[in-house]
């Protein structure tokens, strides 16, 4: 009986060791792939910069699960790839909306109100007419529409800056950042990288 128990213990120990070794190898593979293909834009620490997403936080426009991340690694964002993510922020000063500086200023006040802060009621009322241009991508309450990469406008995370000047520029001129995708990574590296980014703290 004791010998059987010892054999079982040895088998369990071996399985645990092999599992830990595999996890270590996968982690190294993922980190190597990140340094080789992502760190140039997002930084070694994954913190990003203005216009380049922070990959170390919880605010991921298209979702932080491994499958969503893998899709971006493979196909990119706003690339010629047919399967790329295509969501864009149009420039509302130059499209059919033809917003004026005054219109944009009112919309910024509207965003202040949606974020739960005190806002000028008259400006919010004036903004309602043009808020309709924002709803499809950001939702009626400004919480964002993840399926198309529409960001939450009520939190403190602003990819291009949350000050009034930066927000006004985003509304007026639009934003169309690109993630190239399609790096020369093998299948194993792509999956390891996606899983690591999904779970990294």
N, C-alpha and C positions, 0 to 999 in steps of 0.2 A: 504493500500500500504506500509506504514512504517513498519507494523508488518511483512509483507512478506519479506521485505528487511532485517529486523533484523534476521529472521529465516535463510535466505540464508547466511548472514554473519556468523551466529553461526555455520551452517553446514560447511562452508569453513574453519572456524577457527578450528573446530574439526578435519577435514580431515588433515589440515596442522599439527596439534599437533600430530595426530596419525602417520603421515608420518615421522615426525621428531623423534618420539619415536622409530619407527621401524628402522630408519637409525642408531640411537644411539645403539640400541640392536645389530644390524648387525655388526657395527663397533667393539663393545666389543667382540662379538663372534669371529670375524676375528682376532683381536689382541690376544685374549686368545689362539686361535688355533696356531698362529704364535709362541708365546712364548713356547707353549708346544711341537711343532714339528720342528720348523725351526731355532729358535734363537741359539740353541746349535752350529750350524755351521756358520750361517750367521750373528750372533750377534744380540743383542737386537735392535741396531740401523739400522740393515739391511745392514751395510756397507761391510760385508764380510771380506776376507783377501786373501793372496796369495793362489791361487788354489780354492778359494770359492767365487762365484760370489757376486758382490755388487747388492743387490736387490732394492737399493734406487736410482739407476741411470737409464738411458734410454738404456743402452747397454745390451740387452737380446738376447742371441744367437738364441733362437727359437721363439722370438717374445714376446712382453709384453702385448698382449691382454689377456683378462680373460680366453678365451678358451684354448690358448696355455699354460698358467700357470696352469690351472686346469688339463690339461693332464699330466704335470710333477708332480703335487701334487699326482695324482692318481697312476701313473706308474713309476715315477722316471726317472733317466738318467743312462744308462748302467747297468741296473739290469736284473735279470733273467725274469722279466715280459715280455711277448710277445709284449706288446704295449709300452714298454719303448723307450726313445730316445736312439739311438745307435751310433751317430756320435763320432768318436774317432780321435785323432791325432796320426798317426803311427810314429814309430821311424825310420827315413829314413837312419840311419846309419846301421841298422840291417835288413832291408827288401830288396826287389829286387832292390831298388835304389842304395843301398850301397854307400851313399854319404860320401865323405871324409871331414875332417875338413876344407880344402880349399874350397870345394864345398859349404859347409854350410856358410863359411865366405862371399863368393860371393853372396849367396842368401840373406844374411842380408843386404848387400849393395843394392841389388835389392829392398828390402823392403823400404829402405831409399829413393830410387828414386820414388817408388810408392806413398810414403807419401808426395811427393812434395818437398823433401829436396835435396840439392846438393849431388851427388853421383859419385863415380869413374866410368866413362863410360866403361872402359875395364872390370871392375869387373861385371858390369851390363850385358855386352855382354856375358861374360863367364857364368853367371848365367842362361841365357835364356835356355840353354840345360836342366837344371834341374828344371826350373820353371814349366815345364809341370807336374811335380809330385804334384804341389800345386793347379793347376787351378781348378780341379774338386770340391774341397771343398771351395776354397777361391776366385774363379773367376779369369778371365784373368787380371783384374785390381786390384785384391787383396781386393775387397770390401766385400767379404764373400758371402756365400750361406746359407741364413737363414733356408731354408727348411730342411737342414741336420745339422744345428748347426755350420756351418763353419764361424768362426769369421772374421770380417773386420780387415785386417792387416795394414790399412792405417791410423787408428785413434790412439789415445794415450792410449786406454784402452787395457791392456794386462793382462789376468787373472793370468798368472804365472810370470809376470814381463816383461817390455819392454826394459831392458838393453841388451847389446849384449850377455853377458854370459847366461842370462835366455832364450833368443830367441834361441841361439845355442843349449842349452840343450833340448828345446822343439822340435826342428827339429831333433836332433840326437836320442833322447831317446823316444820321443812321450809323450802324456799326456792322461790320462784315468780316470779323476776324476769321482766320483759317487755321485748321489743324490738318497738316498734310495727310496723315494716315498712310496706310499701305507700306509700312516700313519693311525692310528686307529681314524679317524675322521668321524663323521656322514656326510651325504649328505649336510645338511645345512651349516655345518662348512667349508666343502671343497669349496663350491660355494662362501661363504662369504670371505674366505681367498683369493681365486683367484681374486675376484673382488677388494678387498682391495689392494692387491699387484699391480694390474693393474693400479690403480688410485692413489696410495699413492705418495706423493711428497717427 
